[in-house]
Amino acid sequence: MISFESDYNNGAHPRVLEHLLATNDERTPGYGFDRFSERAKERIREACETPKAEIYFLPGGTQTNATAIDGMLLSHEAVICAETGHIAVHEATAVEASGHKVITLPSHDGRLWAADLERFMTVFEADESRDHCAQPGMVYITFPTEYGTLYSAEELMEIEQVCHRHELKLYIDGARLGYGLSGSGDLRREERGERREDCEARYEVRGTRYENQRSAPTGKANSFVEGEDSNLVPRTSHLAPRENAPRENAPRKMSLPFIARHCDAFYIGGTKVGALCGEALVFPRGDAPKGFFSIVKRHGALMAKGRLSGVQFDALFSEERTGGAVAAEQGHTEPRVAAEQRLTEPLYFAISRRAVELALEMKKIFREKGYRLFIDSPTNQQFVVLPNDEMHRLEKEVIFTHWEPYDEGHTVCRFVTSWATTEDDVARLRCWVLGEG
C-alpha cells in the first residue's frame, strides 16, 4: 500500500532526527529557555525579516490556535473565519471552549473575501443592538486553506485593510505554511482571470439561491445578506490603505516576510512539514499579549522539555545547499541564476517545495486519466472527484481520504503529499490510476 492520506502520518525528516540525537545528552533549562530554542527563534526572525518578533513554540495546531486566539481577544470578543475554517469545523470547539464565538462567513474555495468581511462589519456596526452581541475582534484565515487554495498577496492586503479599518486583529493559521509558500502559479487575481466583482458572494437568502458557497448562511452572524442591509455597502468595496504604513505593491508570489508584515500573528507549522510535532507562533512586531507565557501554560500547551520544539525548528530553519543548487549540480536544466539564488535555503522550504512538485505531478496523472478536479489546488493537497467504483478500486492499493460525497455516483477524495513522499510513490500511483503495469 502507498499512502497519500495526510502530511502527518510519518515521523520526522532525517535531519531533524539527527539534530535531536546529536543534542540528546546535553542538559538545558526547561520550558523553551534553552540555547536551541533561542537559536531557532533567531533563525525564524531572520527568515521573516522581523528582528523584534516574539516567538513561542507550542506542541500542535489546535493548541496554537486556541491559545493564540484566547490570548489576543478580550473575554467578550469573537473571531471571524470562513465557514470551512479549521477552527470552525475541525477543532472540536476548542476556541469556543474559552468563551469566544466563532462567526462564519461564506467560503470561496476555502478563502474568505475582503468584500464579505467589509459588508458584515458595516452592517454589524450599524446595528443599534450590537452591544448585545459577541463583538468581532479578530479575523482568522489559513494559508494555505483547508482546500489547498491560496490567498494572493493582494487579497491578504485587502483583508488586512478591512481589519485595520474596523480594529480587528488578523491571525493566520500556517499549519501547512511551507507548502503554501511553495505553491505554484502566479497569484495575482487579475492575472489568474478573476475580476473583483467575482470575488464577492452572490446569494439570495430569502430566495434560497446560492452560488460560490457550500451552504446557506444562517443566524445572526450572517444577517448582513438579508433585506435592505445588503445595500449598506456597494458591490465593489473601496479598500483604504493601512494608516501609518508604507504603500506596498503586491508581489507576484507570497513570502514569509510579506506574511509577517501583513498580519498581527501567525504560526509556522512544523507537525506537517518535517517535525515530529511543534508549531512556531510568531508575533512579528514583538507585541505578544501581556503574560502570554502564562496563557500558554494555562491552556496546557507549555512543554517542560521545550527544547523538543526548539531543536526541531533549529534544524528546519538551518540553511544548507539544496534546491536549485543541487538540481544544477545533478545536470537538471534549471537556470543558473535560479540555482545560485537557492544555493542555500532553510530545510523547511526545500522539503516543502519538493512535496508540492510531487503533488503537481500527481495532479497531471489525475487529469490524464480524465478525473475531474474538485478544486484546482497549487499546493500539496489535491481534491479529485472519483467515480465510486474507481474509488473502491484504488483504495485496495492506495490510502487516501474520502472527503465528502459529490453526488450519488461520485465522491470527493483528497490525496496529500508531504516532505516524505517519494518519486516512487507517485510512480506507483500512476500505475494504479492509469492501469499501467
C-alpha positions as CSV (number, residue, x, y, z in Angstrom):
1,M,0.0,0.0,0.0
2,I,1.1,3.6,-0.7
3,S,-0.3,6.4,1.4
4,F,-1.5,9.8,0.3
5,E,-3.8,10.1,3.3
6,S,-2.1,13.1,5.0
7,D,1.1,15.0,5.6
8,Y,1.4,14.0,9.3
9,N,1.3,10.2,9.0
10,N,5.0,9.7,9.3
11,G,7.9,10.6,11.7
12,A,10.3,13.4,11.2
13,H,12.8,14.4,8.5
14,P,16.1,12.7,9.0
15,R,17.9,16.0,9.5
16,V,15.5,16.8,12.4
17,L,16.1,13.3,13.9
18,E,19.9,13.7,13.5
19,H,19.8,17.0,15.3
20,L,17.6,15.6,18.1
21,L,20.1,12.7,18.6
22,A,23.2,14.8,18.4
23,T,21.9,17.1,21.1
24,N,20.3,14.4,23.3
25,D,22.9,14.3,26.0
26,E,23.1,18.0,26.6
27,R,21.4,19.3,29.8
28,T,19.5,22.5,29.2
29,P,16.9,24.7,31.0
30,G,13.3,23.8,30.6
31,Y,10.2,25.5,29.1
32,G,11.9,26.7,26.0
33,F,14.7,28.7,27.7
34,D,17.4,26.6,26.1
35,R,20.0,27.6,23.6
36,F,18.5,25.6,20.8
37,S,15.1,27.3,21.1
38,E,16.8,30.7,21.2
39,R,18.8,29.9,18.1
40,A,15.7,28.6,16.3
41,K,13.9,31.9,17.2
42,E,16.8,33.9,15.8
43,R,16.7,31.9,12.6
44,I,12.9,32.4,12.3
45,R,13.3,36.1,12.9
46,E,15.9,36.3,10.1
47,A,13.7,34.3,7.7
48,C,10.7,36.6,8.5
49,E,12.9,39.7,8.5
50,T,11.3,40.7,11.8
51,P,14.1,41.4,14.3
52,K,11.7,42.3,17.1
53,A,9.4,39.3,16.7
54,E,8.3,37.3,19.8
55,I,8.1,33.6,19.1
56,Y,6.6,30.8,21.1
57,F,6.8,27.1,20.5
58,L,3.6,25.1,21.0
59,P,3.0,21.3,20.5
60,G,0.2,21.3,17.9
61,G,-2.1,23.3,15.7
62,T,-5.2,23.2,17.8
63,Q,-3.4,24.2,20.9
64,T,-1.7,27.0,19.0
65,N,-5.0,28.3,17.5
66,A,-6.9,28.1,20.8
67,T,-4.1,29.7,22.8
68,A,-3.3,32.5,20.4
69,I,-7.0,33.4,19.8
70,D,-7.8,33.4,23.5
71,G,-4.7,35.4,24.4
72,M,-5.3,38.0,21.7
73,L,-9.0,38.6,22.3
74,L,-10.9,40.2,25.2
75,S,-13.3,37.8,27.0
76,H,-16.4,39.1,25.2
77,E,-14.8,39.1,21.7
78,A,-15.4,36.8,18.8
79,V,-13.3,35.6,15.8
80,I,-14.5,35.6,12.2
81,C,-13.5,33.0,9.7
82,A,-14.6,31.3,6.5
83,E,-17.3,28.6,7.1
84,T,-14.7,26.0,6.1
85,G,-12.1,27.4,8.5
86,H,-10.3,24.8,10.6
87,I,-11.3,26.4,13.9
88,A,-15.0,26.2,12.8
89,V,-15.1,22.6,11.7
90,H,-12.2,20.5,12.8
91,E,-11.1,21.7,16.2
92,A,-13.9,20.3,18.4
93,T,-15.0,23.8,19.6
94,A,-11.6,24.4,21.2
95,V,-11.9,28.2,20.5
96,E,-15.5,28.3,21.8
97,A,-14.4,26.4,25.0
98,S,-12.5,29.6,26.1
99,G,-15.7,31.7,25.5
100,H,-15.0,33.1,22.1
101,K,-17.7,32.7,19.5
102,V,-16.6,31.7,16.0
103,I,-18.5,33.7,13.4
104,T,-18.5,32.1,10.0
105,L,-18.8,33.9,6.6
106,P,-19.1,32.3,3.2
107,S,-16.2,30.3,1.9
108,H,-14.9,30.7,-1.7
109,D,-12.9,27.6,-2.3
110,G,-11.7,27.8,1.3
111,R,-11.0,31.6,1.2
112,L,-12.6,34.5,2.9
113,W,-13.2,37.5,0.7
114,A,-12.5,41.0,2.0
115,A,-15.7,42.3,0.5
116,D,-17.8,39.8,2.5
117,L,-15.9,40.9,5.7
118,E,-16.4,44.6,4.9
119,R,-20.1,44.1,4.3
120,F,-20.5,42.1,7.5
121,M,-18.7,44.6,9.7
122,T,-20.5,47.6,8.1
123,V,-23.9,46.0,8.9
124,F,-22.7,45.0,12.4
125,E,-21.6,48.5,13.3
126,A,-24.9,49.9,12.0
127,D,-26.9,47.6,14.3
128,E,-28.2,49.5,17.2
129,S,-28.3,46.3,19.3
130,R,-24.7,45.4,18.5
131,D,-23.6,45.8,22.1
132,H,-25.8,42.8,23.0
133,C,-23.9,40.6,20.5
134,A,-20.5,38.9,20.5
135,Q,-18.1,41.6,19.5
136,P,-15.9,40.8,16.5
137,G,-12.3,41.2,17.5
138,M,-10.3,39.1,15.1
139,V,-10.2,37.6,11.6
140,Y,-8.8,34.1,11.2
141,I,-7.6,32.8,7.8
142,T,-5.5,29.8,6.8
143,F,-2.6,29.7,4.4
144,P,-3.0,27.5,2.5
145,T,-6.7,26.9,3.1
146,E,-8.3,23.7,4.1
147,Y,-8.8,23.0,0.4
148,G,-5.2,23.7,-0.6
149,T,-6.0,27.1,-2.2
150,L,-4.0,30.2,-1.7
151,Y,-4.6,33.9,-1.0
152,S,-2.8,36.2,-3.3
153,A,-0.7,39.0,-1.8
154,E,-3.3,41.5,-3.0
155,E,-6.1,39.6,-1.3
156,L,-4.2,39.4,2.0
157,M,-3.6,43.1,1.9
158,E,-7.3,43.8,1.3
159,I,-8.3,41.7,4.3
160,E,-5.6,43.4,6.4
161,Q,-7.0,46.8,5.4
162,V,-10.6,45.8,6.3
163,C,-9.2,44.6,9.7
164,H,-7.4,47.8,10.3
165,R,-10.4,49.9,9.4
166,H,-12.6,48.0,11.8
167,E,-10.0,47.5,14.5
168,L,-9.8,43.7,14.1
169,K,-6.7,41.6,14.6
170,L,-5.6,39.4,11.7
171,Y,-4.3,35.9,12.6
172,I,-3.0,33.4,10.1
173,D,-3.0,29.6,10.7
174,G,0.1,28.3,9.0
175,A,-0.2,24.6,9.7
176,R,0.9,24.0,6.1
177,L,2.7,27.3,5.6
178,G,5.7,25.8,3.9
179,Y,3.5,24.1,1.3
180,G,1.5,27.3,0.8
181,L,4.6,29.4,0.2
182,S,5.9,26.8,-2.2
183,G,2.6,26.7,-4.2
184,S,2.9,27.1,-7.9
185,G,1.5,29.7,-10.2
186,D,1.0,33.5,-10.3
187,L,-1.4,34.5,-7.6
188,R,-2.3,38.0,-8.7
189,R,-6.0,37.9,-9.1
190,E,-6.2,39.9,-12.3
191,E,-3.6,37.6,-13.9
192,R,-5.4,34.4,-13.0
193,G,-8.6,35.6,-14.7
194,E,-10.6,36.8,-11.7
195,R,-12.4,40.1,-11.5
196,R,-13.0,41.9,-8.2
197,E,-16.8,41.5,-8.6
198,D,-16.3,37.8,-9.0
199,C,-14.6,37.8,-5.5
200,E,-17.8,38.8,-3.7
201,A,-20.5,36.4,-2.5
202,R,-23.7,36.1,-4.7
203,Y,-26.7,34.7,-2.9
204,E,-30.2,35.4,-2.0
205,V,-31.3,34.2,1.4
206,R,-35.0,34.6,1.1
207,G,-34.9,33.3,-2.5
208,T,-32.8,30.3,-1.4
209,R,-30.5,30.7,-4.4
210,Y,-26.8,30.2,-3.5
211,E,-23.6,30.4,-5.5
212,N,-19.9,30.1,-4.6
213,Q,-20.6,28.7,-1.1
214,R,-21.2,25.2,0.2
215,S,-24.3,26.0,2.3
216,A,-26.8,28.8,3.0
217,P,-25.7,31.5,5.5
218,T,-27.8,31.3,8.7
219,G,-28.1,33.1,12.0
220,K,-27.2,36.5,13.4
221,A,-23.6,36.3,12.2
222,N,-24.7,36.2,8.6
223,S,-27.7,38.6,8.7
224,F,-25.8,41.1,6.6
225,V,-27.1,39.4,3.5
226,E,-30.7,39.8,4.3
227,G,-33.3,42.5,3.5
228,E,-32.1,46.1,2.8
229,D,-29.0,45.7,4.9
230,S,-27.1,44.4,1.9
231,N,-27.4,47.9,0.4
232,L,-25.2,49.4,3.1
233,V,-22.1,48.6,1.2
234,P,-21.7,48.9,-2.6
235,R,-20.9,45.7,-4.5
236,T,-17.4,46.9,-5.1
237,S,-15.7,47.7,-1.8
238,H,-13.1,50.5,-1.9
239,L,-10.4,49.4,0.5
240,A,-8.3,52.1,2.0
241,P,-4.6,51.6,2.6
242,R,-3.4,50.8,6.1
243,E,-2.7,54.0,8.0
244,N,0.8,54.8,9.1
245,A,2.1,52.0,6.9
246,P,4.1,52.5,3.7
247,R,2.3,51.7,0.5
248,E,3.4,48.4,-0.9
249,N,2.8,46.9,-4.3
250,A,1.5,43.3,-4.1
251,P,4.3,40.9,-5.2
252,R,3.6,38.1,-7.7
253,K,4.0,35.5,-5.0
254,M,3.7,35.3,-1.2
255,S,6.8,35.1,1.0
256,L,7.4,34.7,4.7
257,P,8.4,38.3,5.2
258,F,5.3,39.5,3.4
259,I,3.0,37.5,5.6
260,A,4.9,38.8,8.7
261,R,4.3,42.4,7.6
262,H,0.6,42.0,6.9
263,C,-0.8,40.3,10.0
264,D,-0.8,40.6,13.8
265,A,0.2,37.0,14.4
266,F,0.8,33.7,12.5
267,Y,2.3,30.3,13.1
268,I,4.7,28.3,11.1
269,G,3.6,24.7,11.1
270,G,6.2,22.0,11.9
271,T,4.0,19.0,12.6
272,K,3.0,18.7,8.9
273,V,6.3,19.9,7.5
274,G,9.1,17.7,8.7
275,A,8.9,17.8,12.5
276,L,7.7,15.2,14.9
277,C,5.5,17.8,16.4
278,G,5.5,21.5,17.1
279,E,4.4,24.9,15.8
280,A,6.2,28.3,16.0
281,L,3.8,31.1,16.9
282,V,5.1,34.4,15.7
283,F,4.1,37.9,16.8
284,P,6.0,39.9,14.2
285,R,6.1,43.2,15.9
286,G,7.0,41.9,19.3
287,D,3.6,42.7,20.8
288,A,2.5,39.4,22.2
289,P,-0.3,39.7,24.8
290,K,0.8,40.5,28.3
291,G,1.6,37.4,30.2
292,F,1.4,35.2,27.1
293,F,3.8,32.6,28.6
294,S,1.3,32.1,31.4
295,I,-1.6,31.9,28.9
296,V,0.2,29.1,27.1
297,K,0.7,27.3,30.4
298,R,-3.0,27.8,31.3
299,H,-4.0,26.2,28.0
300,G,-1.9,23.1,28.8
301,A,0.3,23.9,25.8
302,L,3.6,24.6,27.6
303,M,6.1,21.8,27.3
304,A,8.6,21.3,30.2
305,K,11.0,19.9,27.6
306,G,10.6,22.9,25.4
307,R,13.9,22.1,23.7
308,L,12.0,19.4,21.8
309,S,10.4,22.0,19.5
310,G,13.5,24.3,19.7
311,V,15.9,21.6,18.4
312,Q,13.5,20.7,15.6
313,F,12.9,24.2,14.3
314,D,16.7,24.9,14.7
315,A,17.1,22.0,12.2
316,L,14.2,23.1,9.9
317,F,15.5,26.7,9.6
318,S,19.2,25.8,9.3
319,E,20.4,26.6,5.8
320,E,22.0,24.1,3.6
321,R,22.9,23.6,-0.1
322,T,19.7,22.4,-1.6
323,G,17.0,23.1,-4.1
324,G,18.3,24.7,-7.3
325,A,21.9,24.4,-6.5
326,V,21.7,20.6,-6.1
327,A,19.5,20.4,-9.2
328,A,22.1,22.2,-11.2
329,E,24.9,20.1,-9.9
330,Q,22.9,17.0,-10.9
331,G,22.6,18.1,-14.5
332,H,19.0,19.4,-14.4
333,T,18.1,22.4,-16.6
334,E,17.2,25.0,-14.0
335,P,18.7,28.4,-15.0
336,R,21.9,29.2,-13.3
337,V,20.6,32.4,-11.7
338,A,17.8,30.4,-10.0
339,A,20.2,27.8,-8.9
340,E,22.5,30.4,-7.4
341,Q,19.6,32.2,-5.7
342,R,18.8,28.9,-3.9
343,L,22.4,28.0,-3.1
344,T,21.4,28.0,0.5
345,E,17.9,28.0,2.0
346,P,16.2,26.7,5.1
347,L,15.5,23.0,5.0
348,Y,11.8,23.9,5.8
349,F,11.3,25.4,2.4
350,A,13.4,22.9,0.4
351,I,11.3,19.9,1.6
352,S,8.0,21.9,1.2
353,R,8.8,22.7,-2.4
354,R,9.6,19.1,-3.2
355,A,6.3,18.0,-1.8
356,V,4.4,20.5,-3.9
357,E,6.3,19.4,-7.0
358,L,5.3,15.8,-6.5
359,A,1.7,16.9,-5.8
360,L,1.6,18.7,-9.2
361,E,2.9,15.5,-10.8
362,M,0.1,13.7,-9.1
363,K,-2.4,16.2,-10.5
364,K,-1.2,15.5,-14.0
365,I,-1.9,11.8,-13.5
366,F,-5.5,12.6,-12.5
367,R,-6.0,14.8,-15.5
368,E,-4.5,12.3,-17.8
369,K,-7.0,9.8,-16.5
370,G,-9.8,12.2,-17.1
371,Y,-10.8,12.7,-13.5
372,R,-12.4,16.0,-12.5
373,L,-10.6,18.2,-10.1
374,F,-12.9,19.4,-7.3
375,I,-10.7,22.4,-6.7
376,D,-7.6,23.3,-8.7
377,S,-5.1,23.4,-5.8
378,P,-1.5,24.6,-6.3
379,T,-0.3,23.0,-3.1
380,N,0.3,19.6,-1.6
381,Q,-3.4,18.8,-1.2
382,Q,-5.2,17.6,-4.3
383,F,-9.0,17.1,-4.3
384,V,-10.4,14.8,-7.0
385,V,-13.9,13.8,-7.9
386,L,-13.8,10.0,-8.3
387,P,-16.5,7.7,-9.6
388,N,-17.3,5.5,-6.7
389,D,-16.3,2.3,-8.5
390,E,-12.9,3.8,-9.3
391,M,-12.6,5.0,-5.7
392,H,-13.2,1.4,-4.4
393,R,-10.7,0.0,-6.9
394,L,-8.0,2.5,-6.0
395,E,-8.4,2.1,-2.2
396,K,-7.3,-1.5,-2.4
397,E,-3.8,-0.3,-3.1
398,V,-3.7,3.4,-2.2
399,I,-4.6,5.1,1.1
400,F,-6.4,8.5,0.7
401,T,-9.2,10.4,2.3
402,H,-12.9,10.2,1.4
403,W,-13.6,13.9,1.8
404,E,-17.3,14.3,1.0
405,P,-20.0,12.9,-1.3
406,Y,-20.2,14.7,-4.6
407,D,-23.3,13.1,-5.9
408,E,-24.8,9.6,-5.8
409,G,-22.2,8.2,-8.1
410,H,-19.1,10.2,-7.2
411,T,-17.0,11.1,-4.1
412,V,-14.6,14.0,-3.5
413,C,-11.3,12.4,-2.4
414,R,-8.2,14.1,-1.0
415,F,-4.7,13.0,-1.9
416,V,-1.8,14.6,0.0
417,T,1.9,14.7,-0.5
418,S,4.4,15.6,2.2
419,W,8.1,16.1,2.7
420,A,8.4,12.2,2.9
421,T,6.6,11.5,-0.4
422,T,9.0,9.9,-3.0
423,E,9.0,9.8,-6.8
424,D,8.5,6.1,-6.4
425,D,5.2,6.7,-4.5
426,V,3.9,8.9,-7.3
427,A,5.1,6.4,-10.0
428,R,3.2,3.6,-8.2
429,L,0.1,5.8,-8.0
430,R,0.4,6.4,-11.7
431,C,0.4,2.7,-12.3
432,W,-2.8,2.2,-10.3
433,V,-4.6,5.1,-11.6
434,L,-3.8,4.6,-15.3
435,G,-3.7,0.8,-15.1
436,E,-0.1,0.6,-16.2
437,G,1.9,-2.4,-15.2
